[in-house]
Amino acid sequence: MDKAPRDLRDRTKRFALQIIRVLPILPKTMEARVIGKQLVRSGTSVGANYREAFRGRSRAEFIAKCGDCLRELEETGYWLELLLEANAVSGDKLSVVYRECNELTAIFVTIIKSSRNSELSS
């Protein structure tokens, strides 16, 4: 198996675990719980969608599923930003997961662009 896809499968799973570990540090307010549920839903779906992409039947299906990953990462970033800007959690507690969200976003943008370019040149 190619090392890069396996690494990204592992990395998106580790990201999901990082997201899950944010929940216990959230305040017990209704607002934080609502945002926390949204955060877990979007943050954990990145890895699931990438696994589907990895097993895609066509390049178009792969690109579409990677697009789903990107949308979920954008949503996850939004929820993290809300938590930070609402001062629900200190920035130092979310900095690692927020940075990983941004790095994964950049990776998926690159994957989608290169896959589309490869598809066009085929």
N, C-alpha and C positions, 0 to 999 in steps of 0.2 A: 504494500500500500504506500502511496506517495506520502512523504512525511508532512508536507505543508497542510494538506486537508486534515490529516489526523491531528496535527497541532492545533488547528483552528477549531476542530470539534472539541478537543480538550479545553481550549481557552474559553470557548463560549459556555462550556459547562462550568468551568471555574467562575466565570462571570455570574452565572445564575446563582451559584452558591454565595458569592459576595453579596448579591442583591438580597437573597434570603436572610443573610446575617445582618442586614440593615434593620429589619423589622424590630428586633428586641431593643434597639437603641432609640426607636421613635418614642415620642411622648405618648401617653395614653389618652390623648384627646381624640374626639371624633374626626376632626380634620386630618390629623396625622394618620389615623387608621384608614381612612378613605384613600388618601394618597398612597399609603403603604400597600394597600391591596392592588392598586393600579400599577405601582412600581414593580411588585412581584409578578404580576401577570405579564407585563411587557418585558421585563428583564429576563425572566426565565424562558420566554418563548423564542428568544434569539437562537439559543442552542438547538431547540427542537426544530425550528425552521431551517437551520443550517444542515441538520441531519437529513431533513427531507430534500434539501437542495443537493446535497452530496449524493443522494440516491436518485436524483432526477433522471427521467427517461430521455431528456433532450436538453440541448444547450438552452433553448428558450425556457424550459421549465426550471433549469438551474438558475438562470438570470432572474426569473420571476420570484423564485423562493429567496434568493439573495436580496431582492428588493423588499420582500417581507421582513427579512432580518434588519435591513436598514431602517424601515419604518418603525419597527419595534425599538431599535436603538434610539432613534430620534425621540420617540415617546418616553422612553426610559430617562433620557437626558432631561426632558421637560419636567418629569416628576422630581428628579433629583434637584433641578434648579428651583422648583417651588419649595421643596423642603429647606434648601439653603436660604433662599430669599425671604422665607417666612420665619427664619431663625428657629425652625423646629429642631434642627440638629446643627451642631457646630461644623464648620467647613472642614476641620481637620479629621473628623470622623467619616466624612464622605469623600475626601479628596482622592483616595485610591480608587474607589469604585467609579467616581466621576471621570477620572483620568482614563480608566480602562474603557468606559463607555465611549469616550471621545476617540480613543485609539481604535476600538473595534469599528466605530462609524467610518473612520478613514480607511480601514482595511476593506470594508464592504463596498465603499464607494469605488475603490481601486479595482476590486474584483469585478464589479458590475461593468465599469468602463472597459476594462481589458477584455472581458467576455463579450461585450457588445462589439468591440473593435475586431476581435477574432472572428465573431460571427459574420460581420460585414465583409471581411477579407476572404472568407471561405467560399 
